[in-house]
Amino acid sequence: MEAVLASSLMALGLAASVRLSMVSLSANQAIQNLDRASALAQNLGECWGVQTPVCLQQFDSTSELPPLSNPTQTTWRLTWEVSDVLISGAPSGSLQELRIKITWPEGDQMAELVWVKRRASTPSWVGS
């Protein structure tokens, strides 16, 4: 009887250990996806701030980047929108906001990250 009880307790412990490992692996993948999405948003935001011809070309072509290659075969969707932020007393377009949205599948749901960056234009009195 003791052997049966000990075996069942050991089986229960092993099952819990396997379940914990599965949850841990899933959480690790979710964190890696969030890290990758943050890096993609940061790269796009920095490119918007630099205003080089190569970067500007990315924003002229379309509002969505082509599918990205990645080791986990995750399908990333990046969209963005540039809008003017109205400031009283300032000319239109003196402050712009870039809103980047990245979505990817996470299990049976879609996860998303929204990244917001603002850029101010140089005032007209500078350099006069």
C-alpha positions as CSV (number, residue, x, y, z in Angstrom):
1,M,0.0,0.0,0.0
2,E,2.9,2.3,0.8
3,A,4.5,1.7,-2.5
4,V,1.2,2.6,-4.4
5,L,0.8,5.8,-2.4
6,A,4.5,6.8,-2.9
7,S,4.2,6.0,-6.6
8,S,1.0,8.1,-7.0
9,L,2.6,11.1,-5.1
10,M,5.7,10.8,-7.3
11,A,3.5,10.7,-10.5
12,L,1.6,13.8,-9.3
13,G,4.8,15.6,-8.6
14,L,6.2,14.8,-12.1
15,A,3.0,15.9,-13.8
16,A,3.2,19.2,-11.9
17,S,6.8,19.6,-12.9
18,V,6.0,19.0,-16.6
19,R,3.1,21.5,-16.5
20,L,5.4,24.1,-14.9
21,S,8.0,23.6,-17.6
22,M,5.3,24.0,-20.3
23,V,4.1,27.3,-18.7
24,S,7.6,28.5,-18.4
25,L,8.4,27.8,-22.1
26,S,5.2,29.6,-23.2
27,A,6.0,32.6,-21.0
28,N,9.6,32.7,-22.4
29,Q,8.3,32.8,-25.9
30,A,5.8,35.6,-25.1
31,I,8.6,37.7,-23.6
32,Q,10.9,37.1,-26.7
33,N,8.0,38.2,-29.0
34,L,7.4,41.3,-26.9
35,D,11.1,42.1,-27.0
36,R,11.2,41.6,-30.8
37,A,8.2,43.8,-31.2
38,S,9.7,46.6,-29.1
39,A,12.9,46.4,-31.1
40,L,11.0,46.7,-34.4
41,A,9.0,49.7,-33.1
42,Q,12.1,51.4,-31.8
43,N,14.0,50.9,-35.1
44,L,11.1,52.3,-37.1
45,G,10.7,55.2,-34.6
46,E,14.4,56.1,-34.8
47,C,14.3,56.0,-38.6
48,W,11.4,58.4,-38.5
49,G,13.4,60.8,-36.3
50,V,16.5,60.7,-38.5
51,Q,14.8,61.6,-41.8
52,T,17.5,60.1,-44.1
53,P,16.4,59.3,-47.7
54,V,16.4,55.5,-47.0
55,C,14.2,56.0,-43.9
56,L,11.8,58.4,-45.6
57,Q,11.3,55.8,-48.4
58,Q,10.0,53.3,-45.9
59,F,7.3,55.8,-44.8
60,D,6.4,56.8,-48.4
61,S,5.8,53.4,-49.9
62,T,3.0,51.9,-47.7
63,S,1.6,51.9,-44.2
64,E,2.6,48.3,-43.7
65,L,6.0,46.6,-43.9
66,P,6.4,43.4,-45.8
67,P,6.5,40.2,-43.8
68,L,9.6,39.9,-41.7
69,S,11.8,36.8,-41.5
70,N,12.3,35.4,-38.0
71,P,13.4,32.1,-36.5
72,T,10.0,31.4,-34.8
73,Q,8.0,31.9,-38.0
74,T,5.8,34.5,-36.1
75,T,3.8,36.7,-38.5
76,W,4.5,40.4,-37.6
77,R,2.2,43.2,-38.8
78,L,3.5,46.7,-38.5
79,T,1.3,49.7,-39.2
80,W,1.8,53.3,-38.5
81,E,0.1,56.7,-38.7
82,V,1.7,60.1,-38.6
83,S,-0.5,63.0,-37.4
84,D,-0.2,66.6,-36.4
85,V,-0.5,67.5,-32.7
86,L,-2.3,70.9,-32.4
87,I,-0.6,73.4,-30.2
88,S,-2.3,76.8,-29.6
89,G,-0.3,79.6,-31.0
90,A,2.0,77.3,-33.0
91,P,1.7,76.8,-36.8
92,S,0.2,73.6,-38.0
93,G,2.7,70.8,-38.4
94,S,5.1,72.1,-35.7
95,L,4.6,68.9,-33.6
96,Q,4.0,65.5,-35.2
97,E,3.2,62.2,-33.6
98,L,4.1,58.8,-35.0
99,R,1.9,55.9,-33.7
100,I,3.4,52.5,-34.5
101,K,1.2,49.4,-33.9
102,I,2.7,45.9,-34.0
103,T,0.5,42.8,-33.8
104,W,1.4,39.1,-33.8
105,P,-0.3,35.9,-32.9
106,E,0.2,34.7,-29.3
107,G,-1.5,31.3,-28.8
108,D,-5.1,31.7,-29.9
109,Q,-5.2,35.5,-29.5
110,M,-3.5,38.4,-31.2
111,A,-1.0,40.4,-29.0
112,E,-0.2,44.0,-29.8
113,L,2.3,46.7,-28.9
114,V,1.7,50.4,-29.5
115,W,4.7,52.7,-29.6
116,V,4.2,56.5,-29.7
117,K,6.9,59.0,-30.6
118,R,6.7,62.8,-31.2
119,R,8.9,65.1,-33.2
120,A,9.0,68.9,-33.2
121,S,10.0,71.0,-36.1
122,T,12.7,73.7,-35.7
123,P,11.1,77.0,-35.0
124,S,11.2,79.6,-37.8
125,W,13.2,82.1,-35.7
126,V,16.2,79.7,-35.4
127,G,18.9,80.5,-37.9
128,S,17.6,84.0,-38.7
